[in-house]
Amino acid sequence: MAVRGRRARAHTTGPEPAGDRHRDGGRDGHAGRHDGSPRHTGPPKAYAQAVLRRLREGDLGPTPVLLALAVTWIVFQSLNDNFLSPRNLSVLSVDIVGTGMVAVGIVFVLLIGEIDLSVGSLAGLAGAVFAALNVNFGMPEWLAVIIALLCGTAAGALHGFSFARIGVPAFVVTLAGLLAWNGVMLYLLGTETTINFSEEGLVATLTSRYFSTALATYGLAALATAAYLLVSLHDHRRRSAAGMPYRAVGEIWVRTALLAVLAFAAVYVLDQFEGLPLALLIFLGVVVASDLFLRRTPYGRQILALGGGVEAARRAGVDVTRVRISVFMVSGTLAALGGLFIASRLTSATQVPGSGMLLINAIAAAIVGGTSLFGGRGSTWSALLGVLIIQSIASGMALLGVAPPVQFMITGGVLYLAVVVDSLTRRGANPLGRA
């Protein structure tokens, strides 16, 4: 029963509108008849009952994170009028991508109750591999990108194999990876510790390309909204036909309207500066694809089940070794991808990603966004919300001219509060058999 509870909770923590909260709404709003067909009792009442029950169980979902983000933006905007300017928000939307990619990989590892300390070094290594192959050896950019990503995948596979097969604790093997890959990165960068590459090339374009025409930007917003509506209605029909709990059509339309407002408002603001960043679109695509993978595929559900309890997952038929190795491979690959975006932002490969701050910010983003340190609860949307908060704090403090030591203290305080909330949530769920 513990596995089921953690799996269900893991599906309900992401802020993505297409989340699986229909399970809660279904139990309260669509009570099943004895013949198996759902019975509708009214969306407002059902939704309110589901929210109240989740609050009693300590399952707050993304609400605290959204409130924290709103408070952060309100405070910094009141202190500096430029914080919510189109220019600053556009810069913020690109700055979150590199760290956000790494944080998405961290979410996969945290979901099984483990940690990966090597992601910062792997991000720096990917940038160094790409720059060394492209600049020093004249390799085409596309091939250098593939090799850089494969380096992250191979390193993750090594970490996962050492952990799952040999039995080395994940903390130790990834700590060793942090040191080793950082050393390889410094070796590739050479004595100058920096390799500059073309500002017009493939990698540089990742963070310098913007969609500025109204047809493209608003068209993408409309396409995303329509896709969410169609997927939600399809899921409604499928679950209804199977006699399973489903989300009311009225609630689907309300959520679609909220998504449309958010998407079109974001596009409107970004269009006031340079347009919709390509980097942001890629990041959102990775978040959506990862979320669908975790929630909609058998293999993704095995990852969530493994976070609920190793022995229970093994008895349920989960190949624990294979899942563990693959999770670290995903983490390594996304760390390398994030490293390429960071290098793209700087148009150079440097030792900055391996300095430790990227690792700290990525882990903080995943935890602040709502992914549990204890495994089994969270979603890839946690990475998006968490990195928005972390980067918003950094951006706001930079605008205010706050000294770096104070920035570290504030970021550490935010991480501490997130861990405390996670621990209290887990404690509140224990009496209910959900953790």
C-alpha positions as CSV (number, residue, x, y, z in Angstrom):
1,M,0.0,0.0,0.0
2,A,2.9,2.3,0.6
3,V,4.0,2.1,-3.0
4,R,0.5,2.9,-4.3
5,G,0.3,5.9,-2.0
6,R,3.6,7.3,-3.0
7,R,3.0,6.7,-6.7
8,A,-0.3,8.5,-6.5
9,R,1.2,11.4,-4.6
10,A,4.0,11.6,-7.1
11,H,1.5,12.2,-9.9
12,T,-0.1,15.1,-8.1
13,T,2.8,17.4,-7.3
14,G,3.5,18.9,-10.7
15,P,2.2,22.3,-11.7
16,E,1.4,21.2,-15.2
17,P,-2.3,21.7,-16.0
18,A,-2.5,18.3,-17.5
19,G,-1.5,16.6,-14.2
20,D,-3.1,13.5,-12.8
21,R,-5.2,15.2,-10.1
22,H,-8.2,13.5,-11.7
23,R,-7.6,10.7,-9.3
24,D,-8.5,13.0,-6.4
25,G,-11.3,14.7,-8.3
26,G,-12.5,11.3,-9.5
27,R,-12.8,9.8,-6.0
28,D,-14.6,12.8,-4.7
29,G,-16.4,14.1,-7.7
30,H,-17.2,10.9,-9.6
31,A,-18.2,8.3,-7.1
32,G,-18.4,5.0,-8.8
33,R,-21.7,3.1,-9.0
34,H,-21.9,-0.6,-8.3
35,D,-22.0,-1.2,-12.1
36,G,-18.6,0.5,-12.5
37,S,-19.9,3.7,-14.3
38,P,-18.9,7.0,-12.8
39,R,-21.4,9.3,-11.3
40,H,-21.0,13.1,-11.5
41,T,-21.7,15.1,-8.3
42,G,-20.7,18.6,-9.5
43,P,-17.3,19.9,-10.3
44,P,-17.1,22.8,-7.8
45,K,-18.1,20.7,-4.8
46,A,-15.9,17.8,-5.9
47,Y,-12.9,20.0,-6.5
48,A,-13.3,21.7,-3.1
49,Q,-13.6,18.3,-1.4
50,A,-10.5,17.0,-3.2
51,V,-8.5,20.1,-2.2
52,L,-9.6,19.9,1.4
53,R,-8.6,16.2,1.6
54,R,-5.2,16.8,0.1
55,L,-4.6,19.6,2.6
56,R,-5.5,17.3,5.5
57,E,-3.2,14.6,4.2
58,G,-0.3,17.1,3.8
59,D,-0.3,16.9,0.0
60,L,-0.2,20.6,-0.9
61,G,0.8,20.0,-4.5
62,P,2.4,23.1,-6.3
63,T,0.4,25.6,-4.3
64,P,3.3,26.6,-1.8
65,V,5.7,26.9,-4.7
66,L,3.4,29.1,-6.8
67,L,2.8,31.3,-3.7
68,A,6.5,31.6,-3.1
69,L,7.1,32.6,-6.7
70,A,4.3,35.2,-6.6
71,V,5.7,36.6,-3.3
72,T,9.2,36.7,-4.7
73,W,8.1,38.6,-7.8
74,I,6.0,41.0,-5.8
75,V,8.8,41.8,-3.4
76,F,11.4,42.4,-6.0
77,Q,9.1,44.4,-8.2
78,S,8.2,46.7,-5.3
79,L,11.9,47.2,-4.6
80,N,12.9,47.7,-8.3
81,D,10.5,48.6,-11.1
82,N,12.7,46.9,-13.6
83,F,12.3,43.4,-12.2
84,L,9.1,42.6,-14.2
85,S,10.1,44.5,-17.2
86,P,10.0,42.7,-20.5
87,R,13.8,42.9,-20.8
88,N,14.5,41.3,-17.4
89,L,11.8,38.6,-17.8
90,S,13.3,37.8,-21.3
91,V,16.7,37.5,-19.8
92,L,15.4,35.4,-16.9
93,S,13.5,33.0,-19.3
94,V,16.9,32.2,-21.0
95,D,19.0,32.1,-17.9
96,I,16.8,29.4,-16.3
97,V,17.3,26.9,-19.2
98,G,20.8,25.6,-18.5
99,T,20.2,25.1,-14.7
100,G,16.7,23.9,-15.4
101,M,17.9,21.1,-17.8
102,V,20.2,19.9,-15.1
103,A,17.4,20.1,-12.5
104,V,15.1,18.0,-14.6
105,G,17.8,15.2,-14.6
106,I,18.1,15.6,-10.8
107,V,14.4,15.1,-10.4
108,F,14.7,11.6,-12.0
109,V,17.3,10.7,-9.5
110,L,15.5,12.1,-6.5
111,L,12.3,10.2,-7.5
112,I,14.1,7.0,-6.7
113,G,15.4,8.4,-3.4
114,E,19.0,8.9,-4.5
115,I,21.3,11.9,-5.3
116,D,23.7,12.7,-8.2
117,L,26.5,15.1,-7.2
118,S,28.3,14.9,-10.5
119,V,25.9,16.9,-12.7
120,G,27.7,20.2,-12.4
121,S,31.0,18.6,-13.5
122,L,29.3,16.7,-16.3
123,A,27.7,20.0,-17.5
124,G,31.1,21.6,-17.6
125,L,32.6,18.5,-19.3
126,A,30.1,18.6,-22.1
127,G,30.9,22.2,-22.9
128,A,34.6,21.5,-22.8
129,V,34.2,18.4,-25.0
130,F,32.2,20.3,-27.6
131,A,34.5,23.3,-27.7
132,A,37.7,21.1,-27.8
133,L,36.4,19.0,-30.6
134,N,34.9,21.9,-32.6
135,V,37.6,24.5,-32.1
136,N,40.7,22.6,-31.5
137,F,40.1,19.7,-33.9
138,G,37.8,21.2,-36.4
139,M,35.0,18.7,-36.0
140,P,31.5,19.8,-37.3
141,E,29.3,21.3,-34.5
142,W,26.5,18.8,-34.9
143,L,28.9,15.9,-34.4
144,A,30.6,17.5,-31.5
145,V,27.2,18.1,-29.8
146,I,26.3,14.5,-30.2
147,I,29.6,13.3,-28.7
148,A,29.3,15.8,-25.8
149,L,25.8,14.5,-25.0
150,L,27.0,10.9,-25.3
151,C,29.8,11.6,-22.8
152,G,27.1,12.6,-20.3
153,T,25.1,9.5,-21.0
154,A,28.2,7.2,-20.6
155,A,29.2,8.9,-17.4
156,G,25.7,8.4,-16.0
157,A,25.7,4.8,-17.1
158,L,29.0,4.3,-15.2
159,H,27.6,5.9,-12.1
160,G,24.4,3.9,-12.3
161,F,26.2,0.6,-12.9
162,S,28.5,1.2,-10.0
163,F,25.5,2.0,-7.8
164,A,23.1,-0.7,-9.0
165,R,25.4,-3.6,-9.8
166,I,28.5,-3.1,-7.6
167,G,26.7,-1.6,-4.7
168,V,28.7,1.6,-4.3
169,P,26.4,4.2,-2.6
170,A,25.2,6.8,-5.1
171,F,26.5,9.6,-2.9
172,V,30.0,8.2,-3.0
173,V,30.2,7.3,-6.7
174,T,28.8,10.6,-7.9
175,L,31.0,12.5,-5.5
176,A,33.9,10.7,-7.2
177,G,32.5,11.6,-10.5
178,L,32.3,15.2,-9.4
179,L,36.0,15.3,-8.9
180,A,37.0,13.1,-11.8
181,W,34.9,14.8,-14.5
182,N,35.9,18.2,-13.2
183,G,39.5,17.2,-13.7
184,V,38.9,16.0,-17.2
185,M,37.1,19.3,-17.9
186,L,40.1,21.3,-16.7
187,Y,42.4,19.2,-18.7
188,L,40.5,19.8,-21.9
189,L,40.2,23.5,-21.3
190,G,44.0,23.8,-20.9
191,T,45.9,26.5,-19.2
192,E,43.7,29.3,-20.3
193,T,40.6,27.5,-18.8
194,T,38.4,29.0,-21.6
195,I,37.7,28.0,-25.2
196,N,35.7,30.4,-27.3
197,F,33.6,29.2,-30.2
198,S,31.7,30.8,-33.0
199,E,28.8,33.2,-32.0
200,E,27.0,32.3,-35.2
201,G,27.2,28.5,-34.9
202,L,24.7,25.9,-33.9
203,V,25.3,25.9,-30.1
204,A,25.4,29.7,-29.9
205,T,22.1,29.9,-31.7
206,L,20.4,27.9,-28.9
207,T,20.3,30.9,-26.6
208,S,20.5,33.7,-29.2
209,R,17.6,32.8,-31.4
210,Y,14.2,34.4,-30.8
211,F,10.8,34.1,-32.5
212,S,9.7,37.7,-32.9
213,T,6.8,37.5,-35.4
214,A,3.3,37.6,-33.9
215,L,2.2,34.7,-36.1
216,A,4.9,32.4,-34.7
217,T,4.7,33.5,-31.0
218,Y,0.9,33.6,-30.6
219,G,0.5,30.7,-32.9
220,L,2.7,28.6,-30.6
221,A,0.7,29.7,-27.6
222,A,-2.5,28.7,-29.4
223,L,-1.1,25.4,-30.5
224,A,0.0,24.5,-26.9
225,T,-3.4,25.4,-25.5
226,A,-5.2,23.4,-28.2
227,A,-3.0,20.4,-27.7
228,Y,-3.7,20.5,-23.9
229,L,-7.4,20.6,-24.5
230,L,-7.4,17.8,-27.0
231,V,-5.2,15.6,-24.8
232,S,-7.4,16.3,-21.8
233,L,-10.7,15.5,-23.6
234,H,-9.2,12.3,-25.0
235,D,-8.1,11.3,-21.6
236,H,-11.6,12.1,-20.3
237,R,-13.3,9.9,-22.9
238,R,-10.8,7.1,-22.4
239,R,-11.2,7.0,-18.6
240,S,-14.9,7.4,-18.8
241,A,-15.3,4.5,-21.2
242,A,-13.1,2.3,-18.9
243,G,-15.2,3.2,-15.9
244,M,-12.3,4.9,-14.2
245,P,-12.4,8.2,-12.3
246,Y,-12.1,11.2,-14.7
247,R,-11.9,14.9,-14.6
248,A,-15.1,16.8,-15.3
249,V,-15.4,18.5,-18.7
250,G,-16.1,21.8,-17.0
251,E,-12.9,21.6,-15.1
252,I,-11.0,20.8,-18.3
253,W,-12.3,23.9,-19.9
254,V,-11.5,26.0,-16.9
255,R,-7.9,24.7,-16.8
256,T,-7.6,25.3,-20.6
257,A,-8.7,28.9,-20.1
258,L,-6.2,29.4,-17.4
259,L,-3.4,27.9,-19.5
260,A,-4.4,30.1,-22.4
261,V,-4.3,33.3,-20.3
262,L,-0.9,32.3,-18.9
263,A,0.5,31.4,-22.4
264,F,-0.7,34.4,-24.2
265,A,0.3,36.8,-21.3
266,A,3.8,35.3,-21.4
267,V,4.0,35.7,-25.2
268,Y,2.8,39.3,-25.0
269,V,5.4,40.3,-22.4
270,L,8.3,38.5,-24.2
271,D,7.2,40.1,-27.5
272,Q,7.8,43.5,-26.0
273,F,11.5,42.8,-26.0
274,E,13.0,40.4,-28.5
275,G,10.3,37.7,-28.8
276,L,10.0,34.1,-27.7
277,P,13.4,32.5,-26.9
278,L,14.2,29.3,-28.7
279,A,16.0,28.1,-25.5
280,L,12.8,28.5,-23.5
281,L,10.7,26.5,-26.0
282,I,13.3,23.6,-26.0
283,F,13.3,23.6,-22.2
284,L,9.5,23.5,-22.0
285,G,9.5,20.7,-24.5
286,V,11.9,18.7,-22.4
287,V,9.8,19.3,-19.3
288,V,6.6,18.3,-21.0
289,A,8.1,15.2,-22.6
290,S,9.7,14.1,-19.3
291,D,6.5,14.6,-17.4
292,L,4.5,12.5,-20.0
293,F,7.2,9.9,-19.8
294,L,7.0,9.6,-16.1
295,R,3.2,9.7,-15.8
296,R,2.0,7.9,-19.0
297,T,4.5,5.1,-19.7
298,P,4.9,1.8,-17.8
299,Y,8.6,2.5,-17.4
300,G,8.0,5.9,-15.9
301,R,5.6,4.5,-13.4
302,Q,8.3,1.9,-12.5
303,I,10.6,4.9,-11.6
304,L,7.9,6.3,-9.3
305,A,7.2,2.9,-7.8
306,L,10.9,2.4,-7.0
307,G,10.9,5.6,-5.1
308,G,8.0,4.3,-3.0
309,G,10.0,1.3,-1.8
310,V,12.7,-0.9,-3.4
311,E,11.5,-4.2,-2.0
312,A,7.9,-3.6,-2.9
313,A,8.8,-2.5,-6.4
314,R,10.9,-5.6,-6.9
315,R,8.1,-7.9,-5.8
316,A,5.8,-6.0,-8.2
317,G,8.1,-7.1,-11.1
318,V,10.2,-3.9,-11.5
319,D,13.7,-4.5,-12.8
320,V,15.3,-2.4,-10.1
321,T,18.9,-2.6,-11.5
322,R,17.8,-1.5,-15.0
323,V,15.7,1.3,-13.7
324,R,18.5,2.6,-11.4
325,I,21.1,2.6,-14.2
326,S,18.7,4.3,-16.7
327,V,17.8,7.0,-14.2
328,F,21.5,8.0,-13.8
329,M,21.9,7.9,-17.6
330,V,19.0,10.3,-17.9
331,S,20.6,12.6,-15.3
332,G,24.0,12.5,-17.1
333,T,22.4,13.2,-20.5
334,L,20.4,16.2,-19.3
335,A,23.4,17.5,-17.3
336,A,25.4,17.5,-20.6
337,L,22.5,19.2,-22.4
338,G,22.3,21.9,-19.7
339,G,26.0,22.4,-20.0
340,L,25.7,23.1,-23.7
341,F,23.0,25.7,-23.0
342,I,25.3,27.3,-20.4
343,A,28.2,27.3,-22.9
344,S,25.8,28.8,-25.5
345,R,24.9,31.6,-23.2
346,L,28.6,32.4,-22.7
347,T,29.6,31.5,-26.3
348,S,32.6,29.7,-24.6
349,A,33.4,26.6,-22.6
350,T,34.7,27.6,-19.1
351,Q,35.2,26.0,-15.7
352,V,32.2,27.9,-14.3
353,P,29.7,25.0,-14.5
354,G,32.0,22.7,-12.5
355,S,32.6,25.3,-9.8
356,G,29.8,23.9,-7.6
357,M,27.2,26.6,-7.9
358,L,25.4,24.9,-10.8
359,L,25.1,21.7,-8.7
360,I,23.8,23.5,-5.7
361,N,21.3,25.6,-7.8
362,A,20.1,22.5,-9.7
363,I,19.5,20.4,-6.6
364,A,17.9,23.5,-4.8
365,A,15.6,24.0,-7.8
366,A,14.3,20.4,-7.8
367,I,13.7,20.4,-4.0
368,V,12.3,24.0,-3.9
369,G,10.0,23.0,-6.7
370,G,8.4,20.2,-4.7
371,T,10.4,17.0,-5.4
372,S,10.9,15.0,-2.3
373,L,14.4,14.1,-1.0
374,F,12.9,10.9,0.2
375,G,11.8,9.7,-3.2
376,G,8.5,8.8,-4.8
377,R,7.0,12.3,-4.9
378,G,7.6,15.0,-7.5
379,S,7.5,15.8,-11.2
380,T,9.7,17.4,-13.8
381,W,7.5,20.5,-13.5
382,S,9.2,20.9,-10.1
383,A,12.4,21.7,-11.9
384,L,10.7,24.5,-13.8
385,L,9.0,26.1,-10.8
386,G,12.1,25.7,-8.6
387,V,14.6,27.1,-11.1
388,L,12.2,30.1,-11.6
389,I,12.3,30.8,-7.9
390,I,16.1,30.3,-7.6
391,Q,16.9,32.4,-10.7
392,S,14.3,35.1,-9.8
393,I,16.0,35.5,-6.4
394,A,19.4,35.8,-8.1
395,S,18.1,38.2,-10.7
396,G,16.3,40.4,-8.1
397,M,19.3,40.6,-5.9
398,A,21.6,41.4,-8.8
399,L,19.3,44.3,-9.7
400,L,19.4,45.5,-6.1
401,G,23.2,45.2,-6.0
402,V,23.1,42.7,-3.1
403,A,26.6,41.3,-2.3
404,P,27.3,37.7,-3.3
405,P,27.7,36.5,0.4
406,V,24.2,37.7,1.1
407,Q,22.9,36.0,-2.0
408,F,24.4,32.7,-0.8
409,M,22.7,33.2,2.6
410,I,19.3,33.9,1.1
411,T,19.5,31.0,-1.4
412,G,20.6,28.7,1.4
413,G,17.6,29.9,3.6
414,V,15.2,29.2,0.7
415,L,16.6,25.7,0.3
416,Y,16.4,25.0,4.1
417,L,12.7,26.1,4.1
418,A,12.0,23.8,1.2
419,V,13.6,20.8,3.0
420,V,11.7,21.6,6.2
421,V,8.4,21.7,4.2
422,D,9.3,18.4,2.5
423,S,10.0,16.7,5.9
424,L,6.8,18.0,7.5
425,T,4.8,16.9,4.5
426,R,6.4,13.4,4.7
427,R,5.6,13.3,8.5
428,G,2.0,14.3,7.9
429,A,1.7,11.6,5.3
430,N,3.1,8.8,7.4
431,P,0.0,8.3,9.6
432,L,-2.0,7.8,6.5
433,G,0.4,5.1,5.2
434,R,1.4,7.2,2.2
435,A,5.1,7.4,2.9
